[in-house]
Amino acid sequence: MRFAVHPGRVKKESIIPMVNVIFLLLIFFLMTSSFIIPDPFELEKPYADSSNKITTEERLYISKTGKVVVSDLDNEDAWLYLEQSTPQKLLLVTDGRFPAKDLLYISERLKELGVTEINLLTNQRNKK
């Protein structure tokens, strides 16, 4: 007597382990990456010969036209926010084309508000 031979079912490979690996990699890269805070407007940062590492602190953005931005608040709202929050440290992110005499005025105003330390964010010059 002859029995019919049925071809065996082809086992499909499960994609669940691959999906698990993808999610683990995604979580790993999200947890180990650092995010860059975007500038609220286009800035051409000034250059400096030396640099120090800056810790994360409140940022005050100043455009080349003198527009001031802090925590998505601009101009007078930004100054009111600084009056109310009175940060001790402040990081100035200013355009390199902003006049230095006006920067001096802003630093004096910040001193009146109680800011004790001001750091200026710059690009480092390439040493040749």
ChimeraX attribute file (.defattr): number of C-alpha atoms within 10 A of each C-alpha:
attribute: neighborCount
match mode: 1-to-1
recipient: residues
	/A:1	3
	/A:2	4
	/A:3	5
	/A:4	6
	/A:5	6
	/A:6	6
	/A:7	6
	/A:8	6
	/A:9	6
	/A:10	6
	/A:11	6
	/A:12	6
	/A:13	7
	/A:14	8
	/A:15	8
	/A:16	9
	/A:17	10
	/A:18	10
	/A:19	11
	/A:20	11
	/A:21	11
	/A:22	12
	/A:23	12
	/A:24	12
	/A:25	12
	/A:26	11
	/A:27	11
	/A:28	11
	/A:29	11
	/A:30	11
	/A:31	9
	/A:32	8
	/A:33	8
	/A:34	8
	/A:35	7
	/A:36	6
	/A:37	7
	/A:38	7
	/A:39	11
	/A:40	15
	/A:41	13
	/A:42	10
	/A:43	17
	/A:44	16
	/A:45	17
	/A:46	17
	/A:47	14
	/A:48	13
	/A:49	10
	/A:50	9
	/A:51	12
	/A:52	7
	/A:53	6
	/A:54	10
	/A:55	8
	/A:56	9
	/A:57	12
	/A:58	15
	/A:59	20
	/A:60	20
	/A:61	24
	/A:62	24
	/A:63	19
	/A:64	16
	/A:65	10
	/A:66	16
	/A:67	14
	/A:68	22
	/A:69	22
	/A:70	18
	/A:71	14
	/A:72	10
	/A:73	13
	/A:74	18
	/A:75	13
	/A:76	12
	/A:77	15
	/A:78	19
	/A:79	19
	/A:80	13
	/A:81	15
	/A:82	20
	/A:83	15
	/A:84	10
	/A:85	11
	/A:86	15
	/A:87	17
	/A:88	15
	/A:89	17
	/A:90	20
	/A:91	18
	/A:92	18
	/A:93	22
	/A:94	23
	/A:95	21
	/A:96	17
	/A:97	13
	/A:98	18
	/A:99	12
	/A:100	10
	/A:101	9
	/A:102	11
	/A:103	15
	/A:104	11
	/A:105	11
	/A:106	15
	/A:107	16
	/A:108	12
	/A:109	13
	/A:110	21
	/A:111	14
	/A:112	11
	/A:113	17
	/A:114	15
	/A:115	18
	/A:116	13
	/A:117	13
	/A:118	16
	/A:119	14
	/A:120	15
	/A:121	21
	/A:122	19
	/A:123	14
	/A:124	13
	/A:125	12
	/A:126	8
	/A:127	5
	/A:128	3
